[in-house]
Amino acid sequence: MFMCATCATNSTPTTSPTTPSRSSRPCAGVGIGCVPRMNSPNKMNSTSSRSTTMSDSRRPSADRPSMQRVVMVTVTWITGLAILLFAAGLLYTFHVQIHQQTGQLLLQIARTEADGVISELEHGVHVHDMSVTLPTLRGEIADKYALAFDADCRVLAATDNITVQRVPRSWCTDKLKLGDQRLFHTDALAEPRLRAAWFVARRPDGSPLVFVAGVHDEMVHASVYRTAWVVVLLALVLLGVVLLAAWLVSRRLSTDLGALSATCEQITERAADLDDAELERQLAVADSAPSELAALAATVRDLVRRLNRMVQVQNRFIAEAAHELRTPLTALQGELELTLRRERSPEEYREALERALADARRLSGLYDGLLRAARTQSEEIISARIALDAAVADSLERFAGRLAEAGVRVEFDPGDARWAVRGDKVACARVLDNLFSNVVRHSSASTLSVRLESVREPLGTSGPVDQVVVHIEDDGDGIDADPSELFVPFAADSRAGHGLGLFITEKLMRKQGGALEYVAGPGGAHWLLRFRAVD
């Protein structure tokens, strides 16, 4: 469950400007009975329409089922089908077992009657008139039907509930062998249909004597039906217990998720004003909450942090871009206004125009950098197999003249290995060109060392993966900017331009599934380009 936290932070209401009672407590967390603190009526009126519109857009459709309903319907179908199949299998098993055991019982009774009469044949042929306990769950008592007949189909002895004097002729036409036994149904001995069994015995003179034992067939079926009702009742009880448990679990999950959703909606309007501690308190999770819910809350907190950072970077980017654009424009405007205040010599006009041209070029360069940064965000990356050593060699060849003109000696030895990586050929070339361009323009280096290395290390949020790392080192002045601000636009020092090149380079590496890292240390700059290796 979520824990309700009390805070004094104002939140924009989305309902009518009704002032809460003094007993209501303001809440910034998730829980029941939490009332958000109201702003002043003027401030609330200015934002109520916008908040209401946003709330309506976030409100789920009435046609969309709730999670509790989805869980209940799913559990009902799955559990109901499983219980139905189980009950059907159990009923079939009971049906087969009861009929088989009843048949075995009747055979045993017929054989017992035969053994008793043959051992005491001098007392005459007789059968015992007694009840039979059926092999069912309740052990029902049924009347026994028994008789003995000879090869001429004459009934020699029978229980009181059998009145026939002769059995059907078909029973006597078959050759009766000693020890023959048979299970059958018949309605020739009594009015109700009987489930019966016979056993063939022999007299001392060799003539056959057949003993028949039976019970009402309806009694057997009735016992099966009663067992079926017991099974159905137990299945319904089991289904009810499962549904109750599913309802309780889904209700708890729905309550917790609903509380999380309500909290997210409350903090939407002021997410940018929440720090990490406030987010932890707003989305606090009780110890008894499921681990999945705790993970979801942590994901929401991380998402809000990321969004806040993105908004801050965007706002900073806009502010810095506006400032950087205004600086050359102001200088250009001032230079032109100053030039036009009085008549000047041709040499003075030329100097003024050259200064204006420098400002215009600076403005054009900034525009180009902003355009490349914007295109990088939406540029499509075509991932393919790249020979990284060849890509590095091509980029160094493109900058060979500029590096030589700047007095930079290049040390590059690709070795004999095949450095195959996964990336975009154009993006990879842009990354290398940007870094080599920085060496020429900003490092004051005399030596540039480029080497490739194969490693297996963590990359981003992934575990250890096979990588090819490009080390780019120079012995220049290094970087004076804060390493944590290297990849933020306009954060680099003045000698590094506007800071857009590293921002673009880092974006391109991440879009290729790699990473750009700066190794801080004495001396010049040391960059690591991490690419995913392929076989």
Secondary structure as the mmCIF struct_conf table of DSSP 4:
data_model
#
loop_
_struct_conf.conf_type_id
_struct_conf.id
_struct_conf.beg_label_comp_id
_struct_conf.beg_label_asym_id
_struct_conf.beg_label_seq_id
_struct_conf.end_label_comp_id
_struct_conf.end_label_asym_id
_struct_conf.end_label_seq_id
STRN STRN1 PHE A 2 PHE A 2
HELX_LH_PP_P HELX_LH_PP_P1 MET A 3 CYS A 4
BEND BEND1 THR A 15 THR A 15
HELX_LH_PP_P HELX_LH_PP_P2 THR A 18 SER A 21
TURN_TY1_P TURN_TY1_P1 ARG A 22 SER A 23
STRN STRN2 ARG A 25 ARG A 25
BEND BEND2 ALA A 28 GLY A 29
TURN_TY1_P TURN_TY1_P2 ILE A 32 GLY A 33
STRN STRN3 CYS A 34 CYS A 34
HELX_LH_PP_P HELX_LH_PP_P3 PRO A 36 MET A 38
HELX_RH_AL_P HELX_RH_AL_P1 PRO A 41 ARG A 58
BEND BEND3 ARG A 59 ARG A 59
HELX_LH_PP_P HELX_LH_PP_P4 PRO A 60 SER A 61
TURN_TY1_P TURN_TY1_P3 ALA A 62 ASP A 63
BEND BEND4 ARG A 64 ARG A 64
HELX_LH_PP_P HELX_LH_PP_P5 PRO A 65 SER A 66
HELX_RH_AL_P HELX_RH_AL_P2 MET A 67 SER A 119
TURN_TY1_P TURN_TY1_P4 GLU A 120 GLU A 120
HELX_RH_3T_P HELX_RH_3T_P1 LEU A 121 HIS A 123
STRN STRN4 SER A 131 THR A 133
BEND BEND5 PRO A 135 ARG A 138
STRN STRN5 ILE A 141 ASP A 143
STRN STRN6 TYR A 145 ASP A 150
TURN_TY1_P TURN_TY1_P5 ALA A 151 ASP A 152
STRN STRN7 ARG A 154 ARG A 154
STRN STRN8 VAL A 155 ALA A 158
TURN_TY1_P TURN_TY1_P6 ASP A 160 ASN A 161
BEND BEND6 GLN A 165 GLN A 165
STRN STRN9 ARG A 166 ARG A 166
TURN_TY1_P TURN_TY1_P7 ARG A 169 ARG A 169
HELX_RH_AL_P HELX_RH_AL_P3 SER A 170 THR A 173
BEND BEND7 ASP A 174 ASP A 174
HELX_LH_PP_P HELX_LH_PP_P6 LYS A 175 LEU A 176
TURN_TY1_P TURN_TY1_P8 LEU A 178 GLY A 179
STRN STRN10 GLN A 181 THR A 186
BEND BEND8 ASP A 187 PRO A 192
STRN STRN11 LEU A 194 ARG A 202
TURN_TY1_P TURN_TY1_P9 PRO A 204 ASP A 205
BEND BEND9 GLY A 206 GLY A 206
STRN STRN12 PRO A 208 HIS A 216
HELX_RH_AL_P HELX_RH_AL_P4 ASP A 217 THR A 268
TURN_TY1_P TURN_TY1_P10 GLU A 269 ARG A 270
HELX_RH_3T_P HELX_RH_3T_P2 ALA A 271 ASP A 273
HELX_RH_AL_P HELX_RH_AL_P5 ASP A 276 GLN A 282
TURN_TY1_P TURN_TY1_P11 LEU A 283 LEU A 283
STRN STRN13 VAL A 285 VAL A 285
TURN_TY1_P TURN_TY1_P12 ASP A 287 SER A 288
BEND BEND10 ALA A 289 ALA A 289
HELX_RH_AL_P HELX_RH_AL_P6 SER A 291 LEU A 340
TURN_TY1_P TURN_TY1_P13 ARG A 341 ARG A 341
BEND BEND11 ARG A 342 ARG A 342
HELX_RH_AL_P HELX_RH_AL_P7 PRO A 346 SER A 378
HELX_LH_PP_P HELX_LH_PP_P7 GLU A 379 ILE A 381
STRN STRN14 ALA A 384 ALA A 387
HELX_RH_AL_P HELX_RH_AL_P8 LEU A 388 ARG A 398
TURN_TY1_P TURN_TY1_P14 PHE A 399 PHE A 399
HELX_RH_AL_P HELX_RH_AL_P9 ALA A 400 GLU A 405
TURN_TY1_P TURN_TY1_P15 ALA A 406 GLY A 407
HELX_LH_PP_P HELX_LH_PP_P8 VAL A 408 VAL A 408
STRN STRN15 ARG A 409 PHE A 412
BEND BEND12 ASP A 416 ALA A 417
STRN STRN16 ALA A 420 GLY A 423
HELX_RH_AL_P HELX_RH_AL_P10 LYS A 425 HIS A 442
BEND BEND13 SER A 446 SER A 446
STRN STRN17 THR A 447 LEU A 459
TURN_TY1_P TURN_TY1_P16 GLY A 460 THR A 461
STRN STRN18 SER A 462 ASP A 474
BEND BEND14 GLY A 476 GLY A 476
BEND BEND15 ALA A 481 ALA A 481
HELX_RH_3T_P HELX_RH_3T_P3 PRO A 483 GLU A 485
TURN_TY1_P TURN_TY1_P17 LEU A 486 PHE A 487
BEND BEND16 VAL A 488 VAL A 488
TURN_TY1_P TURN_TY1_P18 PRO A 489 PHE A 490
BEND BEND17 ALA A 492 ALA A 492
HELX_RH_3T_P HELX_RH_3T_P4 SER A 494 ALA A 496
TURN_TY1_P TURN_TY1_P19 GLY A 497 HIS A 498
BEND BEND18 GLY A 499 GLY A 499
HELX_RH_AL_P HELX_RH_AL_P11 LEU A 500 LYS A 511
TURN_TY1_P TURN_TY1_P20 GLN A 512 GLY A 513
STRN STRN19 ALA A 515 TYR A 518
BEND BEND19 PRO A 522 GLY A 524
STRN STRN20 HIS A 526 ALA A 533
#
